Amino acid sequence: MDSPYMATVARGLARGGIRVARFEFPYMEARRDTGRRGAPDREPALRERWHEVISELSGAERLAIGGKSLGGRIASLVADEAGASALVCLGYPFHPPGRPDRLRTKHLAALRTPALIVQGTRDPFGSPEEVREYKLSTSISLVWIEDGDHSFKPRVQGGRPCGPPAPQARSDRTEARNLDEAIGAVAAFLRNLDGDPARR
């Protein structure tokens, strides 16, 4: 619950009239309570936690679920079976960095839930060139955030203090602009769903 990234996204959506509920997986709670960085829970425990939260929120019929990276991936695994009305993934981990052979996309080919994946064009977990080759369900829409990494951060702005700019370290984008674009894309996606977006 102490993620500045997720707090920014939640506040941005709430300002647009979309109700947002946040939660932590058990390993996240343990990290915060102990101050030690333990490994993430195994997939069954993560999926179970998602189902618990959905139940606490009175079921998935009018609920869009999703999250950042691992949270979004686990949401994508439970979306169909839970009957979620929509799915949002921010920075989907299509594969581990440097391991494009270890894809996490098999279930995405048959996904029935309307879904939005927002991805940075420099994301090491899945680039535009790589993702174009994946077999993804027609229920999935993709939005690319220009020059964004896994958290949509652009390359360092400007050049070195002295001398010519460093060609690989320049960007005309800002992190705030990229986050605003991501939030706007999510809000537009949710508003385009049937029903009242404020109840999702």
C-alpha positions in Angstrom: 0.0 0.0 0.0 3.0 2.3 0.2 3.8 2.2 -3.6 4.0 5.8 -4.9 3.4 4.5 -8.4 0.1 2.8 -7.5 -1.0 5.7 -5.3 -0.5 8.1 -8.2 -2.5 5.9 -10.5 -5.3 5.4 -8.0 -5.5 9.1 -7.3 -5.6 9.9 -11.0 -8.4 7.5 -11.6 -10.4 8.7 -8.6 -10.1 12.3 -9.8 -11.9 11.0 -13.0 -14.8 9.6 -10.9 -13.6 6.0 -11.0 -13.8 4.2 -7.6 -10.6 2.4 -6.8 -9.9 -0.3 -4.2 -6.3 -1.3 -3.4 -4.9 -4.3 -1.5 -1.6 -6.1 -0.9 -0.5 -9.6 -1.4 0.7 -11.4 1.7 4.4 -11.1 0.8 3.9 -7.3 0.4 2.4 -7.1 3.8 5.2 -9.1 5.3 7.8 -6.9 3.6 6.2 -3.8 5.1 5.8 -5.3 8.5 9.3 -6.8 8.8 11.3 -4.4 6.6 12.8 -7.5 4.9 12.6 -8.2 1.2 11.2 -11.7 0.9 10.3 -13.5 -2.3 6.8 -13.1 -3.8 4.2 -15.7 -2.7 3.7 -18.7 -5.0 1.0 -18.4 -7.7 -1.7 -20.3 -5.9 -1.5 -18.0 -2.9 -1.5 -14.9 -5.1 -4.6 -16.2 -7.0 -6.3 -17.1 -3.7 -5.7 -13.5 -2.4 -7.3 -12.1 -5.6 -10.4 -14.2 -5.1 -10.6 -13.2 -1.5 -10.5 -9.5 -2.4 -13.1 -9.9 -5.2 -15.4 -11.6 -2.6 -14.8 -8.8 -0.1 -15.8 -6.3 -2.8 -19.2 -8.2 -3.3 -18.2 -10.1 -6.4 -16.8 -9.4 -9.8 -19.9 -8.8 -11.9 -19.3 -5.0 -11.9 -15.7 -5.0 -11.0 -12.7 -4.2 -13.2 -9.6 -5.9 -11.8 -5.9 -5.4 -12.5 -2.6 -4.2 -11.3 1.0 -3.4 -12.0 3.4 -6.1 -13.3 2.9 -9.3 -11.2 -0.4 -8.0 -9.8 -1.7 -7.5 -13.3 -0.5 -10.9 -14.4 -2.2 -12.7 -11.5 -5.4 -10.6 -12.2 -5.2 -11.8 -15.8 -5.1 -15.4 -14.6 -8.3 -15.0 -12.5 -10.3 -12.6 -14.6 -12.3 -15.1 -16.6 -12.9 -17.6 -13.8 -14.0 -14.8 -11.4 -16.2 -13.3 -14.0 -14.6 -9.8 -13.8 -16.2 -7.1 -16.0 -12.8 -5.9 -17.2 -9.1 -6.3 -16.7 -6.3 -3.6 -16.6 -2.6 -4.5 -16.7 0.1 -1.8 -16.2 3.5 -3.0 -17.4 2.5 -6.6 -18.1 5.5 -9.0 -17.6 5.3 -10.9 -20.9 8.6 -12.5 -20.1 11.5 -12.0 -17.6 14.0 -9.4 -18.7 16.5 -11.0 -21.0 14.5 -14.2 -21.3 12.1 -13.8 -24.2 11.9 -17.6 -24.4 10.0 -17.8 -21.1 6.7 -16.4 -22.2 3.8 -15.7 -19.8 1.2 -15.4 -22.5 -0.5 -18.8 -23.0 -3.6 -17.8 -21.1 -3.9 -14.5 -22.9 -4.6 -16.2 -26.2 -8.0 -17.4 -24.9 -8.9 -14.5 -22.5 -12.6 -13.6 -22.7 -12.6 -10.6 -20.3 -12.3 -7.2 -22.0 -8.7 -6.2 -21.2 -6.3 -3.3 -21.5 -2.6 -3.6 -21.3 -0.6 -0.4 -21.0 3.1 -0.9 -21.8 6.1 1.2 -22.1 7.9 1.1 -25.5 11.2 0.4 -23.6 9.8 -2.2 -21.2 12.4 -5.1 -20.9 9.4 -7.4 -20.0 8.0 -7.0 -23.5 8.8 -4.6 -26.3 6.5 -3.6 -29.2 8.4 -5.7 -31.6 8.1 -8.8 -29.4 4.5 -8.3 -28.4 3.5 -8.0 -32.1 4.5 -11.6 -32.5 2.4 -12.9 -29.6 -1.0 -14.6 -30.1 -3.3 -12.5 -27.9 -7.0 -12.6 -27.6 -9.1 -10.1 -29.5 -10.5 -9.0 -26.2 -7.2 -7.4 -25.4 -6.3 -3.8 -26.3 -2.8 -2.5 -26.1 -1.7 1.1 -25.4 2.0 2.0 -25.7 3.6 4.7 -23.6 6.3 6.3 -25.7 9.9 6.0 -24.3 8.5 4.4 -21.1 10.2 1.6 -19.1 8.4 -1.0 -17.0 7.0 1.8 -14.8 6.6 4.2 -17.8 9.7 6.3 -16.8 11.4 7.8 -19.9 15.1 8.1 -20.4 16.9 10.8 -18.4 16.0 14.2 -19.8 18.7 16.4 -21.3 22.4 15.7 -21.7 25.5 16.0 -19.6 26.2 19.3 -17.7 29.1 20.1 -20.1 29.6 19.1 -23.7 27.2 17.6 -26.2 24.1 15.7 -25.1 24.4 11.9 -24.6 22.5 10.4 -27.5 21.2 7.4 -25.5 20.2 9.4 -22.5 17.8 12.0 -23.9 14.0 12.2 -23.9 11.5 14.9 -24.6 9.1 12.9 -22.3 8.6 13.2 -18.6 7.5 10.6 -16.0 4.5 12.7 -15.1 3.4 13.0 -18.7 3.8 9.3 -19.2 1.8 8.5 -16.1 -0.9 10.9 -17.1 -1.2 9.2 -20.5 -1.4 5.8 -18.8 -4.1 7.0 -16.4 -6.0 8.6 -19.2 -5.9 5.4 -21.3 -7.2 3.4 -18.4 -10.0 5.9 -17.6 -11.1 6.0 -21.2 -11.1 2.2 -21.4 -13.3 1.9 -18.3 -15.7 4.6 -19.4 -16.2 2.8 -22.7 -17.4 -0.3 -20.9 -21.1 -0.8 -20.5 -22.5 0.6 -17.3 -21.5 3.3 -14.9 -17.7 3.6 -14.7 -17.9 5.1 -11.2 -19.2 1.7 -9.9 -16.3 -0.3 -11.4 
